[in-house]
Amino acid sequence: MINRVIWARSTSGRGKSPFLCGSNRPLRITLHTSSFTRAPLEENEAIMALRELCNVKHIEALDTQNGLLPYIKFGTFQKTDNDIHFNIIREDSITYSYINDIQQLNRFVAGIARKNKLSHSERQAVFDDLIILEAHLRLRHDILVTLSINLIDNREQSLLRSANPRTPLETAKIVGLLLRSRGNYIWKAGNNYSRGFNRGLFYSILARHKLPNMWKYFSACVKAQEIRGDNILQLGQSISMRCIRAIEARDAIGYRFYTSQNNDTHRAIMYHFDYLTLLLAGAFDAQALVARHAYKINRYSERNTSFRRPEFNKALAMNGAEKLYNIITSDSFRNLMILLFELRNTIHSDAMQNFISNVAKPEEAFVRVLSKHRDLLWKAAERYNSPERWGLVQLHGDIRLEPYTYAVSLVSECFKYIDAIAYATDITGLFPDGYVVPPLQEKAPDDEIYSENIRRRIEILG
């Protein structure tokens, strides 16, 4: 996905348009097809998904090359021309338009060339990309889908920012979120057909794909329940359900991120943000309880069973959980626990004055982190990867947080550790000593619901 957080990158200059919630108008995208050559596998999969989903009524797309979609056709021009004319070619119509003030574009190209020390041929490529970008702006489209490094690497600049250039994978995530915000859980489409699931199944498939080691882990809880007769099955179910709902909560924040910001929007964002942290914290606590049973630890009450308690972690190590112990005592995991569990103490979720909008960039809205905890949160983010990846910024002596960026990173990083803990836990310990462990489900079934192709497509969109 990418070297930075996607979808909501307000804090790294990736702007947005308030087109998701409160509006039924279609999302308008421009496909910069000439930039898609030699695309990585995941980006190619995203391109295929986007081209299919252009058949859905919620999406309108223009190509920059002649193909199955309506496309932009440029007239002949020289770099010295003042205007460039282009046509929008549709099956039943042709629309005429133009780009003016080419000299301003030339100056912009010169600035990028000086900054990046480009050759003459590279300058020409920048100019060609900017012509497409200008046509995209002229048509008032929402997202310019491109793999051009000229556009992606310079999208912090104002002209490029206004065009909202995104990679195909970034765009597919936004398209998927748009569709889900309108109750459409489609994952495949053609001219005369579409395929999708209901809400519950869509999120279940997505969560299970992100947590491949949970198949065997949960299977052990199911089989062990038949022998143990305790609550081990409920613990396994609670982990899976909390992960599914965490993705739903992340999306609920995203719906509101992509709409006009006001006090009602902010209140709803923080409601789902608080719920998200509770879900993820609960998933880790349930995994600690499963580990308690698997390694037969009886010295501490269930109330004191947590991966954040050093005494419990030491008990795990003494009972043979070396792999698990190494994960939950790593510096990275400890920093993630700070980034997860400190949030309830660092953010006034019910004080709307703590949402601060940026007048120059109205799509940005931040929560002020309480001063007594801000250094702890900032340093944990620095140690983990970077504050920017978490939507944290320092402004006027404050630390501020953009909730959707934080939510995207939190789900992604917590899922990595939930899956790693599932892998590292010796779930055969859930069965009595000497008991022959029955066959466990090692991976997703290759059926019409959980086939790899379906799971990969839903991951692209989710």
Secondary structure, 3 states (H helix, E strand, C coil): CCCCCCCCCCCCCCCCCCCCCCCCCCEEEEECHHHHCCCCHHHHHHHHHHHHHCCCCCEEEEECCCCCCCEEEECCCCCCCCEEEEEEECCCCEEEEEEECHHHHHHHHHHHHHHHCCCHHHHHHHHHHHHHHHHHHHCCCCEEECCCHHHHCCCCCHHHHHHCEECHHHHHHHHHHHHHHCCCCEEEECCCCEEECCHHHHHHHHHHHHCCCHHHHHHHHHHHHHHHCCCHHHHHHHHHHHHHHHHHHHHHHHHHHCCCCCHHHHHHHHHHHHHHHHHHHHHHHHHHHHHHHHCCCCCCCHHHCCCCCHHHHHHHHHCCCHHHHHHHCCHHHHHHHHHHHCHHHHECCCCHHHEEECCCCCCCEEEEECHHHHHHHHHHHHHHCCHHHHCEEEECCEEEECHHHHHHHHHHHHHHHHHHHHHHCCHHHHCCCCCCCCCCCCCCCCCCCCCHHHHHHHHHHC
